[in-house]
Amino acid sequence: MRFSDYFRNDFETSDNHYLPELRTRYYRCRNEAAMEQVLNVAKAENAKIRDVNDVHNEIFFETPKYSCIATVISPTLTETAVDFKVTTNKLLPMGAGRKIIMRLYEMLNQKLPFKGVGLYK
């Protein structure tokens, strides 16, 4: 992790992120099943679901400590990618956004059949 990351409030996952733990996760399931499990993970975090956008396959939820946009994309019919963008509400976050994303992915890994990390670089 870079030194500047300790002071950032925004963290986002992508296929080619320089941090391996912040790379896109792929699951063997349909888009609808992944969206449902992301909603379940948000409820487990005691988050308020602010918006579910079926056109762009995005879910926006908030907790008192952070807000998150989850994007669910299906590159193929039986494969689904999940990305997160987390914004923390701290003065000195000390990499809290990265830890939140890792926790969200761990919960999803327990609920969905995991395929891989950053498969399409």
N, CA, C and O atoms as CSV, one atom per row, in Angstrom:
chain,resi,resn,atom,element,x,y,z
A,1,MET,N,N,0.831,-1.167,0.000
A,1,MET,CA,C,0.000,0.000,0.000
A,1,MET,C,C,0.882,1.240,0.000
A,1,MET,O,O,1.886,1.302,0.710
A,2,ARG,N,N,0.504,2.205,-0.789
A,2,ARG,CA,C,1.272,3.449,-0.856
A,2,ARG,C,C,1.031,4.289,0.396
A,2,ARG,O,O,0.020,4.135,1.081
A,3,PHE,N,N,1.971,5.172,0.677
A,3,PHE,CA,C,1.857,6.045,1.839
A,3,PHE,C,C,0.614,6.919,1.747
A,3,PHE,O,O,-0.064,7.139,2.750
A,4,SER,N,N,0.310,7.418,0.551
A,4,SER,CA,C,-0.854,8.300,0.377
A,4,SER,C,C,-2.168,7.565,0.587
A,4,SER,O,O,-3.181,8.201,0.875
A,5,ASP,N,N,-2.181,6.245,0.451
A,5,ASP,CA,C,-3.410,5.472,0.645
A,5,ASP,C,C,-3.904,5.518,2.090
A,5,ASP,O,O,-5.095,5.337,2.341
A,6,TYR,N,N,-3.010,5.757,3.031
A,6,TYR,CA,C,-3.416,5.841,4.430
A,6,TYR,C,C,-4.259,7.078,4.705
A,6,TYR,O,O,-4.939,7.147,5.728
A,7,PHE,N,N,-4.224,8.058,3.804
A,7,PHE,CA,C,-4.955,9.306,3.991
A,7,PHE,C,C,-6.098,9.481,2.999
A,7,PHE,O,O,-6.750,10.525,2.980
A,8,ARG,N,N,-6.341,8.469,2.177
A,8,ARG,CA,C,-7.426,8.521,1.201
A,8,ARG,C,C,-8.719,8.024,1.821
A,8,ARG,O,O,-8.720,7.103,2.637
A,9,ASN,N,N,-9.819,8.646,1.422
A,9,ASN,CA,C,-11.140,8.201,1.852
A,9,ASN,C,C,-11.822,7.357,0.792
A,9,ASN,O,O,-12.784,6.653,1.101
A,10,ASP,N,N,-11.356,7.404,-0.446
A,10,ASP,CA,C,-11.996,6.689,-1.553
A,10,ASP,C,C,-11.130,5.509,-1.995
A,10,ASP,O,O,-9.940,5.662,-2.268
A,11,PHE,N,N,-11.749,4.340,-2.059
A,11,PHE,CA,C,-11.096,3.146,-2.593
A,11,PHE,C,C,-12.046,2.492,-3.580
A,11,PHE,O,O,-13.254,2.420,-3.350
A,12,GLU,N,N,-11.480,2.015,-4.687
A,12,GLU,CA,C,-12.286,1.396,-5.727
A,12,GLU,C,C,-11.557,0.171,-6.271
A,12,GLU,O,O,-10.332,0.167,-6.385
A,13,THR,N,N,-12.312,-0.854,-6.599
A,13,THR,CA,C,-11.718,-2.061,-7.154
A,13,THR,C,C,-11.731,-1.994,-8.673
A,13,THR,O,O,-12.568,-1.321,-9.275
A,14,SER,N,N,-10.785,-2.706,-9.282
A,14,SER,CA,C,-10.727,-2.802,-10.746
A,14,SER,C,C,-9.924,-4.053,-11.111
A,14,SER,O,O,-9.276,-4.658,-10.257
A,15,ASP,N,N,-9.977,-4.431,-12.391
A,15,ASP,CA,C,-9.277,-5.630,-12.843
A,15,ASP,C,C,-7.761,-5.513,-12.727
A,15,ASP,O,O,-7.076,-6.505,-12.477
A,16,ASN,N,N,-7.240,-4.310,-12.908
A,16,ASN,CA,C,-5.779,-4.148,-12.916
A,16,ASN,C,C,-5.300,-3.215,-11.802
A,16,ASN,O,O,-4.403,-2.401,-12.022
A,17,HIS,N,N,-5.880,-3.325,-10.627
A,17,HIS,CA,C,-5.473,-2.489,-9.491
A,17,HIS,C,C,-4.095,-2.920,-9.007
A,17,HIS,O,O,-3.760,-4.103,-9.066
A,18,TYR,N,N,-3.287,-1.963,-8.526
A,18,TYR,CA,C,-1.930,-2.284,-8.084
A,18,TYR,C,C,-1.918,-3.073,-6.767
A,18,TYR,O,O,-0.928,-3.732,-6.450
A,19,LEU,N,N,-3.004,-3.008,-6.008
A,19,LEU,CA,C,-3.125,-3.821,-4.800
A,19,LEU,C,C,-3.916,-5.088,-5.136
A,19,LEU,O,O,-5.054,-4.984,-5.592
A,20,PRO,N,N,-3.354,-6.266,-4.928
A,20,PRO,CA,C,-4.064,-7.503,-5.299
A,20,PRO,C,C,-5.398,-7.681,-4.586
A,20,PRO,O,O,-6.327,-8.255,-5.153
A,21,GLU,N,N,-5.507,-7.197,-3.345
A,21,GLU,CA,C,-6.767,-7.366,-2.622
A,21,GLU,C,C,-7.873,-6.442,-3.130
A,21,GLU,O,O,-9.034,-6.613,-2.760
A,22,LEU,N,N,-7.527,-5.464,-3.975
A,22,LEU,CA,C,-8.529,-4.554,-4.538
A,22,LEU,C,C,-8.775,-4.829,-6.021
A,22,LEU,O,O,-9.133,-3.923,-6.774
A,23,ARG,N,N,-8.585,-6.063,-6.429
A,23,ARG,CA,C,-8.903,-6.449,-7.806
A,23,ARG,C,C,-10.310,-7.035,-7.858
A,23,ARG,O,O,-10.801,-7.589,-6.874
A,24,THR,N,N,-10.942,-6.909,-9.003
A,24,THR,CA,C,-12.305,-7.386,-9.212
A,24,THR,C,C,-12.410,-8.874,-8.919
A,24,THR,O,O,-11.533,-9.656,-9.289
A,25,ARG,N,N,-13.492,-9.257,-8.248
A,25,ARG,CA,C,-13.756,-10.671,-7.970
A,25,ARG,C,C,-14.810,-11.178,-8.951
A,25,ARG,O,O,-15.777,-10.485,-9.265
A,26,TYR,N,N,-14.597,-12.407,-9.426
A,26,TYR,CA,C,-15.521,-13.052,-10.365
A,26,TYR,C,C,-16.146,-14.266,-9.698
A,26,TYR,O,O,-15.491,-15.003,-8.962
A,27,TYR,N,N,-17.436,-14.456,-9.977
A,27,TYR,CA,C,-18.193,-15.550,-9.376
A,27,TYR,C,C,-18.927,-16.327,-10.463
A,27,TYR,O,O,-19.288,-15.774,-11.502
A,28,ARG,N,N,-19.146,-17.628,-10.208
A,28,ARG,CA,C,-19.883,-18.488,-11.133
A,28,ARG,C,C,-21.361,-18.453,-10.766
A,28,ARG,O,O,-21.855,-19.337,-10.065
A,29,CYS,N,N,-22.050,-17.449,-11.234
A,29,CYS,CA,C,-23.475,-17.323,-10.965
A,29,CYS,C,C,-24.080,-16.325,-11.947
A,29,CYS,O,O,-23.368,-15.664,-12.702
A,30,ARG,N,N,-25.378,-16.231,-11.921
A,30,ARG,CA,C,-26.071,-15.264,-12.767
A,30,ARG,C,C,-26.061,-13.901,-12.094
A,30,ARG,O,O,-25.819,-13.780,-10.893
A,31,ASN,N,N,-26.328,-12.888,-12.888
A,31,ASN,CA,C,-26.321,-11.513,-12.415
A,31,ASN,C,C,-27.329,-11.299,-11.285
A,31,ASN,O,O,-27.024,-10.611,-10.311
A,32,GLU,N,N,-28.522,-11.879,-11.402
A,32,GLU,CA,C,-29.574,-11.676,-10.407
A,32,GLU,C,C,-29.173,-12.254,-9.048
A,32,GLU,O,O,-29.441,-11.652,-8.008
A,33,ALA,N,N,-28.532,-13.421,-9.064
A,33,ALA,CA,C,-28.097,-14.040,-7.815
A,33,ALA,C,C,-27.029,-13.197,-7.123
A,33,ALA,O,O,-27.038,-13.061,-5.900
A,34,ALA,N,N,-26.118,-12.637,-7.898
A,34,ALA,CA,C,-25.068,-11.787,-7.325
A,34,ALA,C,C,-25.662,-10.508,-6.745
A,34,ALA,O,O,-25.254,-10.067,-5.670
A,35,MET,N,N,-26.623,-9.908,-7.448
A,35,MET,CA,C,-27.272,-8.695,-6.940
A,35,MET,C,C,-27.975,-8.995,-5.609
A,35,MET,O,O,-27.905,-8.199,-4.673
A,36,GLU,N,N,-28.641,-10.128,-5.533
A,36,GLU,CA,C,-29.345,-10.509,-4.309
A,36,GLU,C,C,-28.367,-10.703,-3.152
A,36,GLU,O,O,-28.647,-10.285,-2.028
A,37,GLN,N,N,-27.230,-11.329,-3.417
A,37,GLN,CA,C,-26.249,-11.555,-2.357
A,37,GLN,C,C,-25.562,-10.260,-1.926
A,37,GLN,O,O,-25.229,-10.104,-0.751
A,38,VAL,N,N,-25.345,-9.331,-2.856
A,38,VAL,CA,C,-24.787,-8.031,-2.478
A,38,VAL,C,C,-25.764,-7.300,-1.555
A,38,VAL,O,O,-25.345,-6.658,-0.592
A,39,LEU,N,N,-27.060,-7.396,-1.846
A,39,LEU,CA,C,-28.063,-6.798,-0.962
A,39,LEU,C,C,-28.034,-7.466,0.417
A,39,LEU,O,O,-28.173,-6.785,1.433
A,40,ASN,N,N,-27.856,-8.779,0.461
A,40,ASN,CA,C,-27.765,-9.487,1.740
A,40,ASN,C,C,-26.528,-9.068,2.530
A,40,ASN,O,O,-26.585,-8.930,3.752
A,41,VAL,N,N,-25.413,-8.868,1.832
A,41,VAL,CA,C,-24.186,-8.407,2.492
A,41,VAL,C,C,-24.390,-7.006,3.058
A,41,VAL,O,O,-23.935,-6.711,4.162
A,42,ALA,N,N,-25.065,-6.150,2.313
A,42,ALA,CA,C,-25.345,-4.792,2.800
A,42,ALA,C,C,-26.226,-4.843,4.043
A,42,ALA,O,O,-26.007,-4.085,4.988
A,43,LYS,N,N,-27.213,-5.723,4.049
A,43,LYS,CA,C,-28.069,-5.862,5.230
A,43,LYS,C,C,-27.281,-6.404,6.414
A,43,LYS,O,O,-27.525,-6.006,7.553
A,44,ALA,N,N,-26.339,-7.305,6.158
A,44,ALA,CA,C,-25.499,-7.839,7.234
A,44,ALA,C,C,-24.612,-6.755,7.836
A,44,ALA,O,O,-24.236,-6.838,9.005
A,45,GLU,N,N,-24.277,-5.742,7.046
A,45,GLU,CA,C,-23.476,-4.613,7.524
A,45,GLU,C,C,-24.345,-3.542,8.192
A,45,GLU,O,O,-23.843,-2.481,8.562
A,46,ASN,N,N,-25.647,-3.815,8.347
A,46,ASN,CA,C,-26.619,-2.856,8.898
A,46,ASN,C,C,-26.651,-1.565,8.098
A,46,ASN,O,O,-26.721,-0.472,8.660
A,47,ALA,N,N,-26.598,-1.702,6.792
A,47,ALA,CA,C,-26.578,-0.548,5.902
A,47,ALA,C,C,-27.992,-0.206,5.450
A,47,ALA,O,O,-28.880,-1.057,5.415
A,48,LYS,N,N,-28.171,1.064,5.107
A,48,LYS,CA,C,-29.424,1.510,4.503
A,48,LYS,C,C,-29.244,1.469,2.994
A,48,LYS,O,O,-28.328,2.093,2.459
A,49,ILE,N,N,-30.104,0.743,2.312
A,49,ILE,CA,C,-30.062,0.669,0.855
A,49,ILE,C,C,-30.671,1.958,0.322
A,49,ILE,O,O,-31.861,2.207,0.512
A,50,ARG,N,N,-29.870,2.772,-0.338
A,50,ARG,CA,C,-30.343,4.050,-0.855
A,50,ARG,C,C,-30.898,3.932,-2.276
A,50,ARG,O,O,-31.864,4.609,-2.627
A,51,ASP,N,N,-30.281,3.063,-3.095
A,51,ASP,CA,C,-30.741,2.949,-4.478
A,51,ASP,C,C,-30.301,1.614,-5.060
A,51,ASP,O,O,-29.187,1.146,-4.823
A,52,VAL,N,N,-31.201,1.017,-5.823
A,52,VAL,CA,C,-30.879,-0.173,-6.610
A,52,VAL,C,C,-31.182,0.180,-8.054
A,52,VAL,O,O,-32.345,0.324,-8.432
A,53,ASN,N,N,-30.140,0.321,-8.864
A,53,ASN,CA,C,-30.276,0.723,-10.257
A,53,ASN,C,C,-30.139,-0.513,-11.144
A,53,ASN,O,O,-29.038,-1.021,-11.355
A,54,ASP,N,N,-31.280,-0.991,-11.661
A,54,ASP,CA,C,-31.265,-2.197,-12.492
A,54,ASP,C,C,-30.740,-1.928,-13.899
A,54,ASP,O,O,-30.320,-2.863,-14.580
A,55,VAL,N,N,-30.754,-0.697,-14.342
A,55,VAL,CA,C,-30.252,-0.368,-15.676
A,55,VAL,C,C,-28.734,-0.516,-15.720
A,55,VAL,O,O,-28.192,-1.100,-16.659
A,56,HIS,N,N,-28.046,0.012,-14.706
A,56,HIS,CA,C,-26.585,-0.039,-14.652
A,56,HIS,C,C,-26.082,-1.129,-13.714
A,56,HIS,O,O,-24.873,-1.273,-13.532
A,57,ASN,N,N,-26.994,-1.903,-13.113
A,57,ASN,CA,C,-26.647,-2.983,-12.178
A,57,ASN,C,C,-25.787,-2.475,-11.027
A,57,ASN,O,O,-24.742,-3.048,-10.721
A,58,GLU,N,N,-26.234,-1.404,-10.397
A,58,GLU,CA,C,-25.516,-0.812,-9.265
A,58,GLU,C,C,-26.406,-0.782,-8.031
A,58,GLU,O,O,-27.621,-0.612,-8.125
A,59,ILE,N,N,-25.782,-0.948,-6.884
A,59,ILE,CA,C,-26.468,-0.856,-5.600
A,59,ILE,C,C,-25.707,0.161,-4.759
A,59,ILE,O,O,-24.496,0.043,-4.570
A,60,PHE,N,N,-26.426,1.159,-4.257
A,60,PHE,CA,C,-25.817,2.179,-3.404
A,60,PHE,C,C,-26.353,1.993,-1.992
A,60,PHE,O,O,-27.563,2.018,-1.770
A,61,PHE,N,N,-25.428,1.803,-1.023
A,61,PHE,CA,C,-25.844,1.684,0.372
A,61,PHE,C,C,-24.912,2.472,1.269
A,61,PHE,O,O,-23.763,2.747,0.922
A,62,GLU,N,N,-25.443,2.834,2.452
A,62,GLU,CA,C,-24.703,3.662,3.401
A,62,GLU,C,C,-24.785,3.082,4.808
A,62,GLU,O,O,-25.794,2.504,5.212
A,63,THR,N,N,-23.692,3.257,5.531
A,63,THR,CA,C,-23.652,2.995,6.968
A,63,THR,C,C,-23.165,4.296,7.614
A,63,THR,O,O,-22.761,5.213,6.900
A,64,PRO,N,N,-23.195,4.394,8.926
A,64,PRO,CA,C,-22.665,5.612,9.549
A,64,PRO,C,C,-21.168,5.830,9.291
A,64,PRO,O,O,-20.693,6.964,9.357
A,65,LYS,N,N,-20.425,4.764,9.001
A,65,LYS,CA,C,-18.974,4.896,8.812
A,65,LYS,C,C,-18.553,5.040,7.362
A,65,LYS,O,O,-17.481,5.583,7.093
A,66,TYR,N,N,-19.366,4.569,6.408
A,66,TYR,CA,C,-18.976,4.627,5.003
A,66,TYR,C,C,-20.186,4.527,4.088
A,66,TYR,O,O,-21.278,4.140,4.504
A,67,SER,N,N,-19.959,4.886,2.832
A,67,SER,CA,C,-20.961,4.663,1.788
A,67,SER,C,C,-20.293,3.827,0.696
A,67,SER,O,O,-19.077,3.881,0.512
A,68,CYS,N,N,-21.111,3.053,-0.026
A,68,CYS,CA,C,-20.559,2.112,-0.988
A,68,CYS,C,C,-21.453,2.011,-2.214
A,68,CYS,O,O,-22.680,2.026,-2.108
A,69,ILE,N,N,-20.825,1.909,-3.371
A,69,ILE,CA,C,-21.519,1.592,-4.608
A,69,ILE,C,C,-20.980,0.253,-5.085
A,69,ILE,O,O,-19.784,0.109,-5.341
A,70,ALA,N,N,-21.869,-0.722,-5.201
A,70,ALA,CA,C,-21.499,-2.045,-5.698
A,70,ALA,C,C,-21.990,-2.163,-7.134
A,70,ALA,O,O,-23.162,-1.910,-7.415
A,71,THR,N,N,-21.105,-2.543,-8.037
A,71,THR,CA,C,-21.447,-2.727,-9.440
A,71,THR,C,C,-21.328,-4.207,-9.774
A,71,THR,O,O,-20.300,-4.834,-9.517
A,72,VAL,N,N,-22.392,-4.755,-10.347
A,72,VAL,CA,C,-22.439,-6.172,-10.695
A,72,VAL,C,C,-22.559,-6.276,-12.213
A,72,VAL,O,O,-23.534,-5.806,-12.799
A,73,ILE,N,N,-21.557,-6.899,-12.849
A,73,ILE,CA,C,-21.495,-6.993,-14.309
A,73,ILE,C,C,-21.356,-8.453,-14.697
A,73,ILE,O,O,-20.661,-9.216,-14.026
A,74,SER,N,N,-22.021,-8.846,-15.786
A,74,SER,CA,C,-21.908,-10.221,-16.284
A,74,SER,C,C,-21.197,-10.232,-17.626
A,74,SER,O,O,-21.819,-9.950,-18.650
A,75,PRO,N,N,-19.893,-10.555,-17.647
A,75,PRO,CA,C,-19.181,-10.650,-18.926
A,75,PRO,C,C,-19.684,-11.819,-19.778
A,75,PRO,O,O,-19.705,-11.729,-21.006
A,76,THR,N,N,-20.089,-12.915,-19.127
A,76,THR,CA,C,-20.686,-14.048,-19.830
A,76,THR,C,C,-21.965,-14.429,-19.089
A,76,THR,O,O,-22.275,-13.862,-18.041
A,77,LEU,N,N,-22.698,-15.382,-19.634
A,77,LEU,CA,C,-23.989,-15.749,-19.062
A,77,LEU,C,C,-23.865,-16.354,-17.667
A,77,LEU,O,O,-24.721,-16.112,-16.815
A,78,THR,N,N,-22.830,-17.125,-17.422
A,78,THR,CA,C,-22.686,-17.804,-16.124
A,78,THR,C,C,-21.541,-17.250,-15.279
A,78,THR,O,O,-21.067,-17.914,-14.357
A,79,GLU,N,N,-21.106,-16.054,-15.590
A,79,GLU,CA,C,-19.994,-15.437,-14.864
A,79,GLU,C,C,-20.381,-14.016,-14.497
A,79,GLU,O,O,-20.929,-13.280,-15.318
A,80,THR,N,N,-20.093,-13.631,-13.255
A,80,THR,CA,C,-20.464,-12.305,-12.778
A,80,THR,C,C,-19.285,-11.662,-12.065
A,80,THR,O,O,-18.613,-12.309,-11.262
A,81,ALA,N,N,-19.032,-10.388,-12.359
A,81,ALA,CA,C,-17.974,-9.617,-11.707
A,81,ALA,C,C,-18.611,-8.634,-10.733
A,81,ALA,O,O,-19.645,-8.035,-11.030
A,82,VAL,N,N,-17.990,-8.472,-9.572
A,82,VAL,CA,C,-18.481,-7.542,-8.559
A,82,VAL,C,C,-17.365,-6.563,-8.230
A,82,VAL,O,O,-16.260,-6.963,-7.863
A,83,ASP,N,N,-17.666,-5.270,-8.366
A,83,ASP,CA,C,-16.735,-4.193,-8.020
A,83,ASP,C,C,-17.357,-3.329,-6.935
A,83,ASP,O,O,-18.577,-3.178,-6.874
A,84,PHE,N,N,-16.509,-2.760,-6.074
A,84,PHE,CA,C,-16.968,-1.867,-5.017
A,84,PHE,C,C,-16.228,-0.545,-5.110
A,84,PHE,O,O,-15.052,-0.491,-5.470
A,85,LYS,N,N,-16.951,0.526,-4.775
A,85,LYS,CA,C,-16.340,1.839,-4.567
A,85,LYS,C,C,-16.796,2.300,-3.192
A,85,LYS,O,O,-17.984,2.527,-2.966
A,86,VAL,N,N,-15.838,2.437,-2.271
A,86,VAL,CA,C,-16.138,2.766,-0.883
A,86,VAL,C,C,-15.583,4.138,-0.552
A,86,VAL,O,O,-14.435,4.448,-0.869
A,87,THR,N,N,-16.413,4.964,0.095
A,87,THR,CA,C,-15.999,6.267,0.585
A,87,THR,C,C,-16.218,6.283,2.092
A,87,THR,O,O,-17.346,6.132,2.562
A,88,THR,N,N,-15.141,6.465,2.846
A,88,THR,CA,C,-15.240,6.488,4.305
A,88,THR,C,C,-15.505,7.903,4.792
A,88,THR,O,O,-15.243,8.877,4.086
A,89,ASN,N,N,-16.032,8.002,6.013
A,89,ASN,CA,C,-16.363,9.300,6.606
A,89,ASN,C,C,-15.432,9.605,7.773
A,89,ASN,O,O,-15.891,9.960,8.858
A,90,LYS,N,N,-14.129,9.467,7.555
A,90,LYS,CA,C,-13.161,9.673,8.627
A,90,LYS,C,C,-12.186,10.780,8.262
A,90,LYS,O,O,-11.908,11.017,7.086
A,91,LEU,N,N,-11.673,11.449,9.273
A,91,LEU,CA,C,-10.671,12.481,9.060
A,91,LEU,C,C,-9.327,11.848,8.712
A,91,LEU,O,O,-8.661,12.288,7.774
A,92,LEU,N,N,-8.930,10.835,9.448
A,92,LEU,CA,C,-7.722,10.060,9.159
A,92,LEU,C,C,-8.138,8.603,8.963
A,92,LEU,O,O,-8.218,7.855,9.937
A,93,PRO,N,N,-8.405,8.187,7.726
A,93,PRO,CA,C,-8.964,6.854,7.496
A,93,PRO,C,C,-7.985,5.706,7.736
A,93,PRO,O,O,-8.421,4.610,8.087
A,94,MET,N,N,-6.696,5.914,7.562
A,94,MET,CA,C,-5.675,4.880,7.768
A,94,MET,C,C,-5.984,3.595,6.989
A,94,MET,O,O,-5.806,2.493,7.508
A,95,GLY,N,N,-6.444,3.742,5.754
A,95,GLY,CA,C,-6.707,2.586,4.892
A,95,GLY,C,C,-7.976,1.831,5.237
A,95,GLY,O,O,-8.090,0.649,4.911
A,96,ALA,N,N,-8.936,2.480,5.891
A,96,ALA,CA,C,-10.162,1.802,6.309
A,96,ALA,C,C,-10.977,1.335,5.111
A,96,ALA,O,O,-11.622,0.289,5.186
A,97,GLY,N,N,-10.967,2.071,4.022
A,97,GLY,CA,C,-11.726,1.681,2.836
A,97,GLY,C,C,-11.267,0.344,2.271
A,97,GLY,O,O,-12.091,-0.466,1.845
A,98,ARG,N,N,-9.979,0.112,2.264
A,98,ARG,CA,C,-9.424,-1.158,1.785
A,98,ARG,C,C,-9.888,-2.310,2.675
A,98,ARG,O,O,-10.240,-3.378,2.174
A,99,LYS,N,N,-9.891,-2.100,3.980
A,99,LYS,CA,C,-10.331,-3.142,4.912
A,99,LYS,C,C,-11.820,-3.437,4.757
A,99,LYS,O,O,-12.245,-4.587,4.873
A,100,ILE,N,N,-12.603,-2.407,4.497
A,100,ILE,CA,C,-14.043,-2.598,4.295
A,100,ILE,C,C,-14.286,-3.421,3.039
A,100,ILE,O,O,-15.098,-4.347,3.054
A,101,ILE,N,N,-13.594,-3.097,1.956
A,101,ILE,CA,C,-13.757,-3.853,0.708
A,101,ILE,C,C,-13.348,-5.304,0.906
A,101,ILE,O,O,-14.025,-6.208,0.416
A,102,MET,N,N,-12.266,-5.537,1.607
A,102,MET,CA,C,-11.825,-6.907,1.870
A,102,MET,C,C,-12.878,-7.670,2.674
A,102,MET,O,O,-13.122,-8.849,2.415
A,103,ARG,N,N,-13.499,-7.007,3.644
A,103,ARG,CA,C,-14.539,-7.646,4.446
A,103,ARG,C,C,-15.774,-7.962,3.598
A,103,ARG,O,O,-16.367,-9.031,3.744
A,104,LEU,N,N,-16.164,-7.035,2.712
A,104,LEU,CA,C,-17.317,-7.265,1.838
A,104,LEU,C,C,-17.060,-8.440,0.898
A,104,LEU,O,O,-17.944,-9.272,0.692
A,105,TYR,N,N,-15.864,-8.513,0.331
A,105,TYR,CA,C,-15.530,-9.627,-0.552
A,105,TYR,C,C,-15.498,-10.959,0.202
A,105,TYR,O,O,-15.918,-11.980,-0.342
A,106,GLU,N,N,-15.009,-10.963,1.437
A,106,GLU,CA,C,-14.993,-12.193,2.223
A,106,GLU,C,C,-16.404,-12.716,2.452
A,106,GLU,O,O,-16.641,-13.923,2.386
A,107,MET,N,N,-17.348,-11.804,2.722
A,107,MET,CA,C,-18.734,-12.221,2.919
A,107,MET,C,C,-19.327,-12.763,1.624
A,107,MET,O,O,-20.062,-13.750,1.640
A,108,LEU,N,N,-19.006,-12.115,0.498
A,108,LEU,CA,C,-19.515,-12.597,-0.788
A,108,LEU,C,C,-18.914,-13.951,-1.148
A,108,LEU,O,O,-19.601,-14.803,-1.710
A,109,ASN,N,N,-17.642,-14.156,-0.830
A,109,ASN,CA,C,-16.988,-15.430,-1.131
A,109,ASN,C,C,-17.658,-16.595,-0.404
A,109,ASN,O,O,-17.643,-17.722,-0.899
A,110,GLN,N,N,-18.240,-16.336,0.751
A,110,GLN,CA,C,-18.935,-17.377,1.492
A,110,GLN,C,C,-20.299,-17.691,0.899
A,110,GLN,O,O,-20.815,-18.794,1.080
A,111,LYS,N,N,-20.892,-16.723,0.185
A,111,LYS,CA,C,-22.256,-16.889,-0.299
A,111,LYS,C,C,-22.347,-17.258,-1.776
A,111,LYS,O,O,-23.351,-17.821,-2.211
A,112,LEU,N,N,-21.314,-16.948,-2.549
A,112,LEU,CA,C,-21.336,-17.211,-3.993
A,112,LEU,C,C,-20.168,-18.119,-4.379
A,112,LEU,O,O,-19.127,-18.098,-3.721
A,113,PRO,N,N,-20.329,-18.918,-5.441
A,113,PRO,CA,C,-19.215,-19.768,-5.901
A,113,PRO,C,C,-18.116,-18.915,-6.550
A,113,PRO,O,O,-18.318,-18.316,-7.606
A,114,PHE,N,N,-16.970,-18.875,-5.903
A,114,PHE,CA,C,-15.853,-18.025,-6.329
A,114,PHE,C,C,-15.177,-18.593,-7.574
A,114,PHE,O,O,-14.948,-19.798,-7.669
A,115,LYS,N,N,-14.856,-17.707,-8.535
A,115,LYS,CA,C,-14.175,-18.137,-9.752
A,115,LYS,C,C,-12.731,-17.650,-9.813
A,115,LYS,O,O,-11.829,-18.429,-10.119
A,116,GLY,N,N,-12.504,-16.360,-9.524
A,116,GLY,CA,C,-11.145,-15.848,-9.609
A,116,GLY,C,C,-11.069,-14.358,-9.332
A,116,GLY,O,O,-12.079,-13.700,-9.083
A,117,VAL,N,N,-9.831,-13.833,-9.382
A,117,VAL,CA,C,-9.551,-12.438,-9.113
A,117,VAL,C,C,-8.914,-11.802,-10.325
A,117,VAL,O,O,-7.948,-12.342,-10.864
A,118,GLY,N,N,-9.434,-10.660,-10.773
A,118,GLY,CA,C,-8.818,-9.915,-11.870
A,118,GLY,C,C,-8.557,-10.754,-13.108
A,118,GLY,O,O,-7.435,-10.759,-13.614
A,119,LEU,N,N,-9.549,-11.458,-13.604
A,119,LEU,CA,C,-9.339,-12.402,-14.699
A,119,LEU,C,C,-9.095,-11.739,-16.050
A,119,LEU,O,O,-8.416,-12.314,-16.901
A,120,TYR,N,N,-9.632,-10.547,-16.263
A,120,TYR,CA,C,-9.552,-9.915,-17.581
A,120,TYR,C,C,-8.711,-8.634,-17.487
A,120,TYR,O,O,-9.255,-7.533,-17.404
A,121,LYS,N,N,-7.405,-8.787,-17.500
A,121,LYS,CA,C,-6.499,-7.637,-17.387
A,121,LYS,C,C,-6.203,-7.064,-18.743
A,121,LYS,O,O,-5.458,-6.089,-18.852
